[in-house]
Amino acid sequence: MPGPPIDLSVYDDEAALLAGLRRHDLDACTCLVKRFAPLVYSRALRLVGDPDDAEGVLQSTFIKTCNALDSFDGASSLGTWIYRIATNEGLMLLRQRKPQVALDDIAELLSADELPQPHHAWPIDPGRAALNGELRAQLAQAIAALPEPLRVVVVLRDIDELSTEETAAQLRITPGAVKVRLHRARLRLRALLTSYLGVIAILLGLLCGVKALAG
């Protein structure tokens, strides 16, 4: 039999939510999970690349969050603090996985300037096209398809906007390795999205032609 409905509106304000959490109010805990779980899961999935592992990161993130509430000093938003915990939990899980050696990793011995360059330029400006929801979905799929070392660097540098040095510290690699992995990841993403963006460019060209004829 379901319990009484929970009014979460009393915790719309972050300060009130934090006060409720520190009082160990169960309604506040429910509100915390409801508000941040989808974004935490999305963050975890981008990092670890596996739905089951992402669920594990989601659970451990909220356990760590609740246990560490007394240490939250409010220097950042509650959401930023929780996402940082989620990132740490995801990276910890990745470190526990059995390392796999791939021939592709040999490219890290090269400098970014020595890596092969793409043969085709972007057919349209990806910054403007990023406003398109379909392209965002395509980009998310492309990021998920990257090998784990490249995917994690993209998430930390281009999504979480960490610096090269912060990313290197998180991954326990050199800043030079971060730069090379990020360069390789962006080249792969460019290659994966080129065909899709080419179709979009053709459609935009046809649309402009139709408008010109109609005018």
N, C-alpha and C positions, 0 to 999 in steps of 0.2 A: 504494500500500500504506500503510495507516494507521501512524502512528508509535506508540511505546510510550505506554501510558496515563499521564496526568499526575495525581499525587496532590495535589489542591488543599487537602486538609485541613490541611497544614502552614501554610497562610496564613489560617486561620480568625481569628486575632488580627490586628487592624489594624496594630499595631506591627511584627509579623513580616512582614506584607504590605508595609509601607512600606520595611522594611529590605531585603527581597528586591527591590523595585523599584529601590532605590538601588544595588543590586549588579548591576542589569540582568539579573536572573534571568528567563528566558523564562517559567518556570512562574508566577512572580509576575505577570507581564504578562497571562498567560492568566486567572489568577484575578481580576485587577482588572477585566478586560473582562466576564467571566462574572458578577461580582457586581454591577457598576454599569450595564452596557449597557442592560438593560431599562428602568430608571428614567430614565437619561439620554435614551433615545429617547422615552420618554413625555413628559418635560419639553420636549424639543425639538419634538415634534409639537404640543403645546399652544401653543407660542409661534409656530411658523411655519405651522402648519396644512396642511402638505403632506408626505406620507410620504417622497417622494424628497429634499426639502430636509431633513427630519428625519434621514435617513440621512447626509446630508452633514455636518450638525451633529454627529452622533454620532461620525463619523470624525475630524473636526477637533478635537472635544473631547478624545479620547484622545491624539491627536498632541500637542496643547498640554499635556495633563496630564503625559505622559511627558517632554516637553522642559522642563517647569517644576518638576519634582519637587524640585530643589535649593532652590527658593524656598519650598516648603511648610514653614511654621514650626510646624504643629501647634496653632495657636490655635483652629482649628475641627476638626471631624471630617474625615476624608479624603473622605467622601461629600459633605458640605456644600461643601467646596472644589471638588470635581469638578462639582457641580450649578451652582455659581457660574460656572465656566468655560463650562458648557453654555449657561447663560443669556446670557452675553456673546457666545458664538458665534452663538446664535440671533438676538440683537438686531443683531449685525453683518450677518448675512445679510439681515435685514429692511431695514436701512438701505441695502443695495446694490440693493434692488429699485427699479424705476422708480416714483416716487411717483404715486399716483392720487388725483385730486381728486373728491370725492363731495359731493353736496348735503347729505348727512347731516352732514358735518363743520361745516356752518354753525352747528349747535347748540352748538358749543364756544364761540361768542360769547356764549352765554347763561350765566347763573349756574345753579348746581344747583337753586336755589329756583324758577327760572323754567321749568324743564323740566316737561313734562306728567307727572302722577302716574298710577299704575295705577288702573284702575276697580275691580279686584277684589282683595280681601285674600287672603292665603294661606289655603286651606281647612284646612290642618293645620300644625303647627309644623315648619318645615323642618329645624330643628336635630335634632329627634328622628327625623324621617324620613330624615335623612342616613345613619343607621345601616343603612339598607336598601341592599343592593348594587345593586338594579335602579334605584333613584333616583340612585345615584352614576353609573351608566351613562348615565341620561337627562341628568344635569347635564353630564357630559363631552361628550355630543353637542350640548347647548345651547351650551356654551362654544365648541366647534369651529365652530358656525354663526354666531358673532358676527363682525362685520367686524374686520379685523386690528387697527386701533387700539384697539378696545374689548377684544378678546380678550387682547391683550398686557397691558393694564392689569390685567385680572382675574387673569391668571396671576401677575403680579408682586406685586399687592397682596393678593389673597385666597388664593392658593395658596403663593407663596413668602413671604408675610407681610412684604414690604418696607414701610417707611414711605412716606408720601406724598412726602417729600423725596427718599428713595432712589430711588423709582420715577421721579420727575421727572428726576433726574440720569441714570438709566439711559437714559431715552427722549429726553433733551435737550429737554424741554418744561417748562412752568411747573407748580408744584404746583397752581395753580388749574385748569389743563387736565387734570391727573391726576384731580382730584376730579370734574370734569364728566364725563370719560369713564367713570370708575368708576360714577358715578350712573346714567348712561345704560346702561351694560353691565348693571348689576343690575336695572334696570327691564326690559330686554329678556329677561334670564334669568327674571325673575319671570313675564313674559308667556308665555314659551315653556314654562314648567313648570306654569303654573296649571291647564291642562286635565288634565295627568297627575296632579297632586296632588288635583284634584277627584275623579277616579276612585278614587284611593286612599282619600279621605275617605269616599266612598260605601261602599266595601268594608268599611272599618273600622266604619262605622255598622251595616251589615248584620251583621257579625260580632258586634258588641256585642248586637244584638237577638237573634241566635240564642243567644248565651250566656245572655241574660236569660230566654229561653223555656225553655232547658234547665235553668236553675236552678230 
